[in-house]
Amino acid sequence: MKPRPFLIGLSLTAGVAMLGAVAIQRLQVLDLRAEQQQKLADATVPTDPTPPQVASSPSVSREVLQLRNQVGQLRRRRDELLPVRAEHDPLVLELAARGTNASGLPRNFIRKSEARLVGYSSPEATLQSFLYAIRNRDLTNFFQAFTPEGVSRLKSQGLESPDRLEKLFDESQDLIGLSILDQKRQQDLIAANVQILPGLPPTPILFRLVNSQWKMDELP
């Protein structure tokens, strides 16, 4: 499924935060180790008016410098993601509010939680069967929603791998549903604008008539 802004913000922000926490923790351990080595050296060297210079461990110093550089890069990346997070948070609140308020959704909105396997007699039916397959992690009916060309395209993108499909299903847990804003038919083709939620930009999807069934050319 094409990445949505709030999922990108959530994934990237969480990833940067986790990497930053690990790097900072590692840096603190190395600083403490260097400090302990210095104290040990001070305690074991005989008293002398001119104390000898104790060289820090080259490996520890090198690791400290590398980790400090990594932490700096992660912090800069975190700052770059702040605008994405600022966009993500209101969207999450909006999704939560609309998830419990059916009046905020269009009448033709198809909820994933209520989707059934209804075939592919229309673009709306195809979307509902597609949402059913996602909710139930049904690989067979997931691919049934697409044209043969669409299936080949998905597999060329790596979605033939069970791990990639499981990841797609996991990322789709936040998907509430889909609706068709408008559609235009030309013989055995229907060009439809599919929307995730009101207020979010729609995605143009091409439906093709294959053996009297309307199948999608790509993911919404």
C-alpha positions in Angstrom: 0.0 0.0 0.0 1.3 3.4 -0.8 2.7 5.0 2.4 0.5 7.5 4.1 1.9 10.7 5.7 1.0 9.8 9.3 2.5 6.3 9.0 5.7 7.7 7.5 5.9 10.1 10.4 5.2 7.5 13.0 7.7 5.0 11.6 10.5 7.4 10.9 10.1 9.2 14.2 10.0 6.0 16.2 13.0 4.6 14.3 15.1 7.7 14.9 14.2 7.8 18.6 15.1 4.1 19.1 18.5 4.5 17.2 19.3 7.7 19.1 18.5 6.1 22.5 20.8 3.1 21.7 23.6 5.3 20.5 23.4 7.7 23.5 23.4 4.7 25.9 26.4 3.2 24.2 28.2 6.6 24.3 27.5 6.9 28.0 29.0 3.4 28.6 32.1 4.2 26.7 32.5 7.5 28.5 32.2 5.7 31.8 34.7 3.1 30.8 37.2 5.8 29.8 36.7 7.5 33.1 37.2 4.3 35.0 40.4 3.6 33.1 41.7 7.1 34.0 40.9 6.6 37.7 42.6 3.2 37.7 45.7 4.6 36.1 45.8 7.5 38.6 45.5 5.0 41.5 48.2 2.7 40.4 50.9 5.3 39.3 53.4 6.2 42.2 53.3 9.7 43.6 55.4 12.0 41.5 55.7 15.8 41.3 55.2 15.4 37.6 52.5 12.9 36.9 52.9 11.1 33.7 50.4 11.6 30.9 48.0 8.6 30.7 46.9 8.0 27.2 43.3 7.0 26.8 42.6 3.7 25.0 42.7 4.4 21.2 39.8 2.0 20.6 37.6 3.6 23.2 38.4 7.1 21.9 37.7 6.1 18.4 34.4 4.5 19.4 33.4 7.6 21.4 34.1 9.9 18.4 32.1 7.6 16.1 29.2 7.4 18.4 29.2 11.1 19.1 29.1 11.7 15.3 26.2 9.2 15.0 24.3 10.8 17.8 24.7 14.2 16.1 23.4 12.8 12.8 20.4 11.2 14.5 19.5 14.4 16.3 19.7 16.3 13.1 17.5 13.7 11.4 15.1 14.0 14.4 14.9 17.7 13.9 14.2 17.3 10.2 11.3 15.0 11.0 9.6 17.4 13.4 7.4 18.9 10.7 6.3 15.4 9.7 5.5 14.6 13.3 3.6 17.8 13.6 1.5 16.7 10.6 1.2 13.2 11.9 -0.2 14.0 15.4 -3.3 15.9 14.2 -4.0 13.1 11.7 -3.9 10.5 14.4 -6.4 12.5 16.5 -8.6 13.0 13.4 -8.6 9.3 12.7 -9.5 8.4 16.3 -12.3 10.9 16.3 -13.7 9.7 13.0 -13.3 6.1 13.9 -15.9 6.6 16.6 -18.1 9.1 14.7 -19.8 7.5 11.7 -21.4 10.8 10.8 -18.1 12.2 9.7 -17.7 9.6 6.9 -19.3 9.6 3.5 -22.3 7.3 3.0 -20.4 5.1 0.6 -17.4 4.7 2.9 -16.5 1.0 3.2 -15.2 0.2 6.7 -12.5 -2.5 6.8 -13.9 -3.8 10.1 -17.3 -4.5 8.3 -16.0 -5.6 4.9 -17.2 -8.9 3.5 -16.1 -11.0 0.6 -18.7 -9.9 -1.9 -16.9 -10.6 -5.2 -15.8 -8.1 -7.9 -19.0 -7.1 -9.8 -18.2 -3.4 -9.3 -15.3 -1.3 -8.1 -17.0 -0.8 -4.8 -17.4 -4.6 -4.4 -13.7 -5.1 -5.3 -12.6 -2.6 -2.7 -14.8 -4.3 -0.1 -13.4 -7.8 -0.9 -9.9 -6.2 -0.9 -10.4 -4.8 2.6 -11.8 -8.1 3.8 -8.6 -9.9 2.5 -6.4 -7.4 4.3 -8.3 -7.7 7.6 -8.2 -11.5 7.5 -4.6 -11.7 6.0 -6.1 -13.7 3.2 -3.4 -14.0 0.5 -5.5 -15.7 -2.0 -8.3 -13.2 -2.1 -5.8 -10.3 -1.7 -4.3 -11.1 -5.1 -7.8 -11.9 -6.5 -8.6 -8.1 -6.3 -6.0 -7.3 -8.9 -5.6 -7.8 -12.6 -2.9 -10.2 -13.8 -0.8 -7.3 -14.7 -1.3 -5.8 -11.3 -0.3 -9.1 -9.6 2.9 -9.2 -11.7 3.6 -5.6 -10.7 3.1 -6.3 -7.0 5.3 -9.4 -7.2 8.0 -7.5 -9.0 8.0 -5.0 -6.0 8.8 -7.9 -3.7 5.2 -8.5 -2.4 5.6 -12.2 -3.4 7.6 -12.6 -0.3 5.6 -13.8 2.8 7.6 -11.4 5.0 6.8 -8.4 2.8 3.1 -9.3 2.7 3.0 -9.7 6.4 4.6 -6.3 6.8 2.0 -4.8 4.4 -0.8 -6.3 6.4 0.7 -5.0 9.6 1.0 -1.5 8.1 -2.6 -1.7 7.0 -3.9 -2.1 10.6 -4.4 1.7 10.8 -6.5 1.7 7.7 -10.1 2.4 8.6 -11.6 1.9 5.1 -11.9 3.3 1.6 -14.4 5.2 -0.5 -14.7 6.1 -4.1 -15.1 9.9 -4.7 -15.9 9.7 -8.4 -15.4 7.3 -11.3 -15.4 7.5 -15.1 -16.0 4.5 -17.3 -14.6 3.9 -20.8 -15.7 0.5 -22.1 -13.9 -2.0 -20.0 -12.0 0.5 -17.9 -13.0 2.6 -14.9 -10.8 5.4 -13.6 -11.7 6.0 -10.0 -10.5 8.4 -7.3 -10.2 6.3 -4.1 -9.9 8.1 -0.7 -8.8 6.8 2.6 -10.5 9.5 4.7 -12.2 12.8 4.0 -9.6 15.6 4.0 -6.9 13.3 2.6 -6.0 13.5 -1.1 -7.5 10.7 -3.2 -5.5 8.1 -5.1 -6.4 7.5 -8.8 -7.0 3.8 -9.3 -7.7 2.0 -12.6 -10.2 -0.8 -12.6 -10.2 -3.2 -15.5 -13.0 -5.6 -16.5 -11.4 -9.1 -16.5 -13.8 -12.0 -17.2 -16.8 -9.9 -16.1 -15.0 -8.9 -12.9 -13.6 -5.5 -12.0 -10.0 -5.8 -10.9 -7.5 -3.2 -9.7 -4.3 -2.4 -11.5 -2.5 -1.3 -8.4 -2.8 -0.8 -4.6 -5.0 2.1 -3.4 
